[in-house]
Amino acid sequence: MAALVQERLIAGLQRIVGAAAVMDAPAARSQYANDQWWYAIAASGAGHPVSTPDVAVKPQTPEQVAEIVQLANELRVPITPWGGGSGVQGAANADRGGIILDLRALDRVRSIDEKSLTCVVEAGKTVREFEAELNAKGLTFTHYPASTEWATIGGSIAARGSGVLSSKYGKIEDHVLNLEFVTPTGELVHTPSVPRHAVGPELTQLQIGAEGTLGVVTAATVKLRLLPKKRVFLVVSFANLADGIEAGRLIMVTGLRPPVMRLYDHHAASHSLARAVETPLEHPTFVMMFDGEYPDLVELEAAKAREICLAHNGKLLPDSIGEMWWERRYVFYYPPYAPELPSIWGTVDVVADFEHIEAVYHETTKAIRAAVPDKWNLSLTTHLSHWYEWGSMIYARMKIPTGPSDLAEAKALHDAVFKAGVEAAMRAGALMNDHHGVGIRLAPFMEAQYGAGMDTLRRIKAAMDPNNILCPGKLGF
């Protein structure tokens, strides 16, 4: 960035938010060096970070966000919004320099409507803090992402995230009723108070999943629920994955709704799941949890699901395995379960309808294994963790314990895995991602995913963001 532009930018930001809330380039590049995308972590560790912001700023109000966006347009400086930095696709990296817009100071719960069970919460509030505040009132958000400790409300919305309770309560788009956001040219917008209204297109859903490219979300009205009075766990093993998938399909299409539905293949069951629940497991294993306000209905729903599983050759395992999984459900994302450098890791999570999901599982996992030479000792554990009335997804988690020492070679190996897995999944009838977003890592596949529709998306981006200020290059824009 030219020195004069940098000087005007910092002066302008200090005028808007105060000098204490503005961080110059050296400090910003240290604090915002990477999100949780493997390559961003590896590149940062090698001294060649993907994220190279020229400045970071921490606004306190939506109006300040709007002023910052207006200033960025005036100076033609890109903006990358930052929430918890927990995304795994690279969306939060300021790979074209410019401004890191840290939204974590916008962290208030503005209001709770205990009659309608809705809440207005700002984008910078972490999911864990939000849930704790609600639980104290006997309420819950029911959006429990694995990254709950760091993920913010705004980040969850931007990436169209999901949580472990999604099979009953939905993904983040099912929780959001309306949004407050700043347009790419700096106008503050409030969408209509509730969704599914017959007053034209839905601006709220346009922002969800846009990863900051079409606006900066500053607050949302979200649905709340009462904390459940009863939870029932069900754990079933199957001789083969096909029987487990069919049991899961029947559970969903017949109207049963366990919030938790996790079907681990035999690799995942015998390794990561078995370690977490301290129980030897050899076969594909289904972990389910049912909850609700009425204990008798919860018990009945679990009983019906149990019948379906037994009718498909399932073998009941102790419910205590499910209870232990619930208590330890986040351990998979921390050491010693979570991988660290010099490993290469990542997750190919793709989604398909029931007609295609079994083939997607086999083709995707086969392609990932074929992409990695034997000498690298690939580990691949896969489960189906989010289920819908029409289909499910696979979460294929790969790890190479020690990859090439050369960063470029390591990235080439990482990229080969994702290319093989994503392309095989799409050929088999899947969409290239379920809930982790696109960011930088999956941007090369957007053209194949959308076809001619990608041109429509680019027109929307160009119309809303004529100066290409927000997250240029992300989402394939």
Buried (B, 14 or more C-beta within 10 A) or exposed (E): BEEEEBEBBBEBBBEBBEEEBBBEBEEBBEBBBBBBBBBBBBBBBEEEBBBBBBBBBBBBBBEBBBBBBBBBBEBEBBBBBBBBBBBBBBBBBBBBBBBBBBBBBBBEBEEBEEEEEBBBBBBBBBBBBBBEBBEEEEBBBBBBBBBBBBBBBBBBBBBBBBBBBBBBBBBBBBBBBBBBBBBBBBEBBBBBEEBEEEEEEBBBBBBBBBBBBBBBBBBBBBBBBEBBEBBBBBBBBBEEBBBBBBBBBBBBEEEBBBBBBBBBBBBBBBBBBBBBBEBEBEBBBBBBBBBBEEBEEBBBBBEBBBEBBEEBBBEEBEBEBBBBBBEBBBBBBEEEBBBEBBBBBBBBBBBBBBEBBBBBBBBBBBBBBBBBEEEBEBBBBBBBBBBBEEBBBBBBBBBBEEBBEEBEEBBEBBBBBBBBBBBBBBBBBBBBBBBBBBBBBBBBBBEEBBEEEBEEBBEBBEEBBEBBBBBBEBBBB
